[in-house]
């Protein structure tokens, strides 16, 4: 006989004994009942982790009428239609390309990490969904209407994405990562991107850079435009009204291509602001190919402070976007909407921070 086969699974009573509270209190915390002191909630959650207790989700759903899952939706704008009904379909090749772009960007891994970090201690779980077409958006809406998930955390990749408006129109609980391009009655979490661009400009100027260029992100994306606006405003305040710009696509290849073009037009450049770390890595690669030393000849500043910033050579000076904290806050807001603690949309805007390393 295998040792431990007869060991019983931890019970509510075990958790209550470990936490030093009543069984009823443990039940209230697990079921998301309001008005439980936050310190007691933390005490119970730590006891759940220590005991390894797993709630009976079927029984819990009967009590709470909730599934204990949320949809983590990565959404695009392809194949748009106003009512979410399929409008012609998206090819398998396009679907695969969309998915590949998502997983190639470290940003999305950081979002998942932050979401799971908040949800797991609360016995909630994310279900990853993609909504890159009208048909896929209809599936997401149906999934939520049926109660298969209690709400949606939406990371939109395109300003024309109709999903936020569809969710708001149906009154489904949802929270967005980033302010939507068009006003919708949904909560969102965002960053002060303009201030991040300002910090990048101030740092390059303080280093003594005088021939500064920038590789912007896609200019139809609000965050990209705000980073660029903040950067240009800071440059203008220092008497530098013109900054050469090349538009990239938030990818390594686009950073390399943009840098090649800027070097051809401005061979004497001595400072670069790239609107994300992937493009900054591409900038550094292209500068090295042209025999430029970093930061001796050209200083480079990125944006995000992703894992790329510390694996890049040299390590990147970058503007930190606390993605994990932002994603956790997004999950916290959604939990409040699901539980009815919060009924009106709200916004939470985080502050960026310049992280100085070797590239500038």
N, C-alpha and C positions, 0 to 999 in steps of 0.2 A: 504493500500500500504506500502511495506517495504521501510523504509527511505534509500535513497541513491541509489535506483534502477536505476534512470535516470542519475546517475553520469557518465560522459563520461570518457573513458580511457585516460590516459596521452598521449600526442602527441609529435612529434619531436619539435614542437614549444614550448611546455611546458618545455622540457629539455633544449632547447637553452636559454629560458628566465631565467631558474634557474641557468644555468652555465654562463650566460653573454656572450655567443658566438653566431655565426650565425647558422641558421638551416643547412646550407651546411657543416659547421664544425662538427656538431653533426652527420650528415649522414656519413661523411668521417671516423669518429672514429668508429661508429657502423659497417661499412662495411670493416674496416681494411685497409683503404687506407694508403699508405706510406706517409712519410714526414709530419706527424702531430706532432707538438712538444709534447714530453712526458708529460710536465706539463699540457698542454691543454687536452691531453687524460685523465689524472687523474681527471681533473676538470669535464669533461663530464661524466666520469664513476660515479663519486660521485653524480652528478646531476641525472643520471639515477636511482641510488639507492634511492635517496631522493624522486623522483617523482613517482617511481614504474613503469616507462615506460617499456613496453615489445615490442621489435621489431617484426614486421611482418616477420616471418622467411621465409614464402613462397616468399614474395616480395624480401626479402634480397637475397635469393638463386638465383633468376633470375638475379640480378645485379652482384653478386659476384661469381656465379657458385660454391658456397660452401654450405655445409649442416649445418654448425654451430655446428657439433658434432665431437668428436674424439673417437676412440676406445681405451679403457683402457684394454689391453690384459694381462692376467696372463697365461703364456705359460709354457709348460713342454716339454718332449722329447719322450713320449710314442708313440708307433706305428709309428716309423719314416719311412719316404720315402724321397728320394732326391727331388722329384718334387711336393711334397705336396698332391699327390693323395692318397686317403685312402688305407691303406695296411693291411686290416684285421679287423679293428675296435677295439674299446675299450669297455669293458663291462660297463653297467650302474653302477655296483658296484664300478668299478675303477673310473669312472667319479665322482661319489658321494664322494668317498674317497679323490680324488684330491681337490674337492671343499671344503670339510670339513677341510682339512689341511690348505687351504688358509685362511678361515674365522677364524680358531682357532689361527692364528698367528697375534698378534697386529701390526706387521710390515705392513701388507697390509692395515689395516685401516688408518695408518699414511700416506701411499702413496695416498690413495683416498682423505684424507683430504687436503693434499698439492696440489693435482691436481685440486680439486674443488675450493680451495682458489684462484688459479690463473685464472681458466677458467670462473668462474661465473661472475665476474665483466666485463668480455669481451663478455658476452652473448654467451658463448660457453658451451657445455655440454658433459660430458663423457658418453659413453655407455660401460658397463662392459661386457667383453667377455672372455671365457676360451678357451685355445688352447692346450688341453692335449693329442691330438691325431692327426693323419694325416688328418682325416676327419674334425676335428674342425679347424685345420690350414687352410684347403681349404676354409672353410666357412668365416674365417677372411679375407683371400685374396680376395674372391669374394665380400664381403661386402665393402672392400676398393676400389676395381676396379670399382664397380658400383656407387661410389660416395656417398654411404650411410653414410660414415664418411670421414672427410677430411684428416685424418692421424691416426697413431697409437702410443700410449705410451705402451711400452712393458716391463713387469716385468717377466723375465725368471727365472724358478726355477731349471733348469738343464743345465749342461755345453754342453750336446749333442743336445740341442734344435735347430732344423733346421729353425725355423721361422725367426730369424734375417736375415739369408742369403737369404731366399725366398723374404722377403720384399725388401732387397737391390737389388736383381736381377731384380725385377720388377720396381724399381725406385719409390716405394711408400713412401710418407713422413712418417718417423718413428723415434722415439728416444727411446733408451734403458735405463733402470735403471740398472746400473753396466756395466762395461767393458765386452764385449763378450769374450767367451773362445777362439774363432777363429776370426781373423781379418775380419771385414765386413765394408762396406762403409756406416755406419750409425753413427749419433751423439749419445753420451751417457753421463750420469751423474754418478759419482762414488765417493767413499770415499778413503782416504789414509789408507787402512786397516792395512798395515804394521806398520805405525806410531801408530795406535790404539793399536796394540799388544805390541809395545815397551812401550807405556805409562803404560799399565797394569803391565808389568814386573817391570818397574822402581818403580812403586808405592808399589808393594808387597815387593820388596827388601828394599825400604826405610823404610818400617814398621818393618823390622827386620826378615821377613820370610826367612827361610833357607831350608825348605824341601817343595819345591813348585811343584805342579803338574798342568796339564791343561786338560780341557775337550774341545777338538777341535770340530768344526763343520764338516760336511761331507767333506772329503779331496779331493773329485773330484769337489768341488765348489771353484772357484778362490778366492772369498772373505775369505772363511775359511782357505785356504792354506796361503793366505797373512797375515791374523791375526796370524796364528801359526808361520810363518816365522819371522815376526816382533818380536813376543814374544821370540822365541828361540834366535834370534840374540842379543836382549838386555840382555838376561840371559848369553849368551856366553861372551859378553863384560865385564860382571861382574865375569868372571871366573867360570861360571856354564854351562858347555857344554852339560850336560844331564838333560833333564826334562821329567819325566814320562808323557805319553800321553794316553788318552782314547778318541776314536772317538765317537761323539754323532750325533744326527740327527736334531739339532735345536728345539727339543721338550722337554717338561717337563719330560716325561718318560725317554727319552734317557739321560737326565742329571742325573736323579736318578740312572739309571743303570750304567752309566759310573763312577759315584762317588762311588757306592758300590764296583765296581771292583778295583778302585784306593785305597780305604780304606783297602781292603783285602790284596793288595800287598804292600802298603805303610802306615801302621797304624799310623806312627809318622808324617804324613804330616801336615804342618801348614799354607799353602797358596794354593789357587786355582784360576786359571783364566779360566772362562767358556766363550766360544766364542759367546754366546748370552744370553739375560736376562732370557729367558724361561729355558734354561739349568741351568743357575745360580740359579734359583728358585728351580729346582730339586736337585741341589747340596746342597742347604741349608736345604731342607727337609730331605735328606739322612743323612747329618751331625747331625741334631737334633735327628734323630732316633738312631744314634750311640752315643748319649750323648755328642756330641762336641758343645761347645759354640762358637758363632760367634759374634764378631771377636776374642774373648779372646783366644780360642784354635786354631781356623782356620780362616784366613781372606779370603774373597771371593770377586772377582772382575768379573763383567759381561761385556756385550757389547751390545749397542744399546741405552740405556736410554729410554726404552719404559715405558708404564704405569705400567708394572710389577715391574719396579725398585722401585717405591714408594709404591706399595701395598704389596710387598714381606716383610717378617719378618725375620731378620731386613731389613730395606731399603737398597737397593743395591748401593754400589760403582760400577760405570760402566763407560765404554767409550761411550760417546755420539756420535751417528750417527744422524745428523740432517735430518731425513727422510722427514719431511714435507717440509723443504727448498729445499731438493734435488728433490723432486717430483714436486714442483712448478717450479724449474729451468728446469726440463725435459719438462713440459708443455710449458714454455716460448720458449724453443728452437724449439719445434714442431710448435708452432704458427709462428715463424720466417720462418721455412721451408715451411709451408703452404702458407704464404703470399709472398714467394719468396724473402724475405729480406736476408735469408741465403741459399746459394745454395750448399756449401761444408760441409761435416761432421765436427763436432767439438766435443771436450770433455771438461767437467767441473768436476774437482776433488775437493771435499770438505775436510776440515781438521777435524779430530776427536778431542774430548775434554774429559779429565778425569773429571767425576763428583763424588766427594767424599761424601759418606753418611756413614751409620752405619756398613756396612758389612766388611769394610776394611779401 
